[in-house]
Amino acid sequence: MATIDILRASPALLVAVCFVFGLLVGSFLNVVIYRLPLMLQRDWKQQCCEFLEIDPPPSKDESSAASHDVFNLHKPSSHCPHCGHKIRPWENIPVIAWLALGGKCSSCKAGISARYPIVEFVTGCLTALVAFTFGATWLMLALLVLTWCLIALTLIDYDHQLLPDNITLPLMWMGILVNTVDLGFDVTLQEAVIGAIAGYLVLWGFYWLFKLLTGKEGMGFGDFKLLAALGAWMGWTSLFPIIVLSSLVGAVIGVLMIVVLGRDKSKPIPFGPFLAGAGFIMLIWGPQLSAIYFDYVAG
């Protein structure tokens, strides 16, 4: 019996396998979340210097990973930012290694952020949830890519208020491509294309309306592209629930951060994480939410 047939015959095994695989993907996402923004900043600085015909300024922190001559998702190898200790393979086992080391570097005993195992664990859980919901299908594999991209975008936007085109644009085109093939997602190519166009234009319109009324920028262009990508995956009918969910959750969390944590009102709150979260909710529970809406609100 083929491996795919075994996984289809045993949903519990599928979920377990996907959870473990998700942990490994989460470890890689930690690298993407940290390094991709630095790689982009490096490129932008270099382009600016070339345009102005000046030498690039020296790095402010020569000991940082970003100061390496070769810096990408593969090099330099993972190491402790405090002492430079190269992370050994067993020290890179998702979640387990962090727990075994007590959240500290094995060499200098400096603390290692708990966010690393949290990202790994959450990625494993969401990967398992997608597998449980959609089963061992080609659609599941496509939706796992979408899920992993949403996780990366959420944390990059949280850290840097940046939604990289390197992720949002390929994600949009992949959504359209997936919906050209009958994978059982129940979204037509026409709905996907309209979703991508409408997703971009809706937030683009809000952006300019808000700017005309207040003179301020309420969101970034990356938000337009992320909603366009979600529309390409889930069709134009998903856009309204995604916008409503993300706006409500964003407003509640924003108020709580100001009232409870004393956050500065003038400090912007990234909207990307709320869009990504709402998109994932619609991915998993979209039909149920739509049924509730039509039964209790529209009806």
C-alpha positions in Angstrom: 0.0 0.0 0.0 1.3 3.4 -0.9 2.2 5.9 1.8 -0.6 8.3 0.7 -3.1 5.4 1.0 -1.9 4.6 4.5 -2.3 8.2 5.6 -5.8 8.4 4.0 -6.8 5.2 5.8 -5.5 6.5 9.2 -6.5 10.1 9.9 -4.8 9.9 13.3 -1.5 8.9 11.8 -1.9 11.7 9.2 -2.4 14.3 11.9 0.6 12.9 13.9 2.9 12.9 10.9 1.8 16.4 9.9 2.3 17.7 13.5 5.9 16.5 13.6 6.5 17.8 10.1 5.0 21.1 11.1 7.4 21.4 14.0 10.3 21.1 11.5 8.7 23.7 9.2 8.3 25.9 12.2 12.0 25.7 12.9 12.7 26.9 9.3 10.0 29.6 9.6 12.0 31.0 12.6 14.9 31.5 10.2 12.7 33.1 7.6 11.0 35.5 10.1 14.4 36.7 11.4 16.5 36.7 8.3 14.2 37.8 5.4 13.6 41.3 6.7 17.4 41.8 7.3 18.1 40.5 3.8 15.6 43.0 2.3 17.1 45.8 4.4 20.5 44.9 3.1 19.4 44.9 -0.5 17.5 48.3 -0.1 20.6 49.9 1.5 22.8 48.6 -1.3 20.4 49.8 -4.0 20.2 53.3 -2.4 24.0 53.5 -2.2 24.4 52.4 -5.8 21.8 55.0 -6.9 23.5 57.8 -4.9 27.0 56.5 -6.0 28.3 56.3 -2.4 30.0 53.6 -0.4 27.7 51.6 2.0 28.1 52.6 5.6 29.7 50.0 8.0 27.4 47.8 10.0 26.5 49.2 13.4 26.9 45.8 14.9 29.7 43.8 13.3 28.9 40.8 15.6 25.3 40.5 14.4 24.3 37.8 11.8 23.3 40.6 9.4 26.9 41.8 9.2 28.2 38.6 7.5 29.4 39.0 3.9 27.1 36.0 2.9 23.7 36.3 4.6 20.7 34.5 3.3 18.3 31.8 4.5 21.1 29.2 4.3 24.3 31.0 5.5 25.6 31.7 8.0 24.7 28.6 9.9 22.5 29.0 13.0 24.5 30.3 16.0 24.1 31.9 19.4 23.9 35.7 18.9 25.7 36.3 22.2 28.8 34.1 21.9 28.7 32.8 18.3 28.4 29.2 19.3 27.4 27.1 16.3 24.1 25.3 16.9 24.7 21.6 16.8 22.1 19.3 15.1 20.7 17.9 18.3 20.4 21.5 19.7 18.2 22.3 16.7 15.5 19.7 17.4 12.2 21.7 17.5 10.8 22.4 21.0 12.6 19.4 22.6 16.0 20.9 22.4 14.9 24.2 23.9 13.3 22.4 26.8 16.3 20.2 27.3 18.7 23.2 27.3 16.4 25.0 29.8 16.0 27.8 27.3 19.7 28.7 27.4 22.7 28.5 25.1 24.8 25.3 25.8 28.0 27.3 25.6 27.5 30.7 27.2 24.2 30.0 29.1 22.6 33.1 27.7 18.8 33.0 27.4 17.1 31.8 24.2 13.8 33.5 23.5 10.8 31.3 24.1 9.3 32.5 20.9 11.3 30.0 18.9 9.7 26.9 20.4 6.3 28.7 20.5 6.5 29.3 16.7 7.5 25.7 16.2 4.7 24.3 18.3 2.0 26.6 16.9 3.2 25.7 13.3 2.9 22.0 14.2 -0.6 22.5 15.6 -1.9 24.5 12.7 -0.3 22.0 10.3 -2.1 19.2 12.1 -5.4 21.1 12.0 -5.2 21.6 8.2 -4.4 17.9 7.8 -7.4 17.0 10.0 -9.7 19.3 8.2 -8.8 18.5 4.6 -7.3 15.0 4.8 -4.4 13.5 2.8 -5.0 15.3 -0.5 -3.1 17.6 -2.9 -5.3 20.4 -1.6 -4.0 19.8 1.9 -0.4 20.3 0.7 -1.3 23.5 -1.1 -3.2 24.8 2.0 -0.2 24.0 4.2 2.0 26.3 2.1 -0.6 29.0 2.5 -0.7 28.4 6.3 3.0 28.5 6.7 3.2 31.7 4.7 0.6 33.3 6.9 2.6 32.4 10.0 5.7 34.0 8.6 3.9 37.1 7.4 2.2 37.5 10.8 5.4 37.6 12.8 7.4 39.6 10.2 4.7 42.3 10.2 4.5 42.2 14.0 8.3 42.7 14.2 8.9 45.1 11.4 5.5 46.4 10.1 6.5 44.8 6.8 4.7 42.3 4.5 7.4 41.3 2.0 6.5 41.1 -1.7 8.7 38.0 -1.7 5.9 36.2 0.1 2.7 38.0 -0.7 3.0 38.2 -4.4 4.0 34.5 -5.0 1.2 33.6 -2.6 -1.4 35.5 -4.7 -0.3 33.8 -7.9 -0.2 30.4 -6.3 -3.8 30.9 -5.1 -4.9 31.7 -8.7 -2.9 28.7 -9.9 -4.4 26.3 -7.4 -7.9 27.4 -8.4 -7.2 26.6 -12.0 -7.0 23.0 -11.0 -9.9 21.0 -9.6 -8.6 20.2 -6.1 -11.9 20.2 -4.4 -11.6 23.7 -2.9 -14.9 24.9 -4.4 -13.4 28.1 -5.7 -13.6 28.8 -9.4 -10.9 30.6 -11.4 -13.2 33.5 -12.0 -13.9 33.9 -8.2 -10.2 33.7 -7.5 -9.2 36.4 -10.0 -12.0 38.7 -8.9 -11.0 37.9 -5.3 -7.4 39.0 -6.0 -8.5 42.2 -7.7 -11.2 43.1 -5.2 -9.0 42.3 -2.2 -6.4 44.8 -3.4 -8.8 47.5 -4.4 -10.9 47.4 -1.3 -8.1 48.1 1.1 -6.5 50.5 -1.4 -9.8 52.4 -1.4 -9.9 52.5 2.5 -6.3 53.6 2.5 -7.0 56.7 0.3 -10.3 57.5 2.0 -8.6 57.5 5.4 -5.7 59.5 4.1 -8.0 62.2 2.5 -10.0 62.5 5.7 -7.1 62.5 8.2 -4.0 63.2 6.3 -2.4 60.0 7.7 -1.7 56.6 6.3 -3.9 54.0 8.0 -2.2 50.9 6.6 0.6 49.8 4.3 0.6 48.5 0.7 1.6 45.1 1.9 -1.9 44.8 3.5 -3.5 45.3 0.1 -1.4 42.5 -1.4 -2.1 40.1 1.5 -5.8 40.5 1.2 -5.4 40.1 -2.6 -3.6 36.8 -1.9 -6.4 35.6 0.4 -9.0 36.6 -2.2 -7.1 34.6 -4.8 -7.1 31.5 -2.6 -10.6 31.7 -1.1 -12.5 33.8 -3.7 -14.2 37.1 -3.5 -17.0 35.9 -1.3 -14.5 35.4 1.6 -13.3 39.0 1.5 -16.2 40.6 3.5 -15.9 38.1 6.5 -12.1 38.4 6.5 -12.3 42.2 6.6 -15.0 42.2 9.3 -13.1 39.6 11.5 -9.7 41.2 11.2 -11.2 44.7 11.9 -13.1 43.6 15.0 -10.2 41.6 16.5 -7.8 44.4 15.6 -10.0 47.0 17.2 -10.4 45.0 20.4 -6.8 44.1 20.7 -5.8 47.7 19.9 -8.0 49.1 22.7 -6.8 46.5 25.2 -3.1 47.3 24.4 -3.8 51.0 25.0 -5.9 50.6 28.1 -4.2 47.6 29.8 -0.6 47.9 28.5 -0.5 51.7 28.2 0.6 51.5 24.6 1.1 54.9 22.9 -2.0 55.7 20.8 0.1 57.3 18.1 2.2 54.1 17.7 0.8 52.1 14.7 -0.4 48.6 15.1 0.3 46.2 12.2 -2.9 45.0 10.5 -1.3 42.1 8.7 -1.5 39.7 11.6 -5.2 40.2 11.9 -5.7 39.7 8.2 -3.7 36.5 8.3 -5.5 35.3 11.4 -8.9 36.0 9.9 -7.9 34.4 6.6 -6.9 31.2 8.4 -10.1 31.2 10.4 -12.1 31.4 7.1 -9.9 28.7 5.6 -10.8 26.2 8.4 -14.3 27.4 9.5 -15.5 29.5 6.6 -18.5 27.3 5.6 -19.7 27.1 9.2 -19.3 30.9 9.7 -21.2 31.6 6.5 -24.0 29.3 7.6 -24.3 31.1 10.9 -24.3 34.4 9.2 -27.1 33.5 6.8 -29.1 31.7 9.5 -29.0 34.3 12.2 -28.0 37.6 10.6 -29.2 37.6 7.0 -32.2 35.4 7.7 
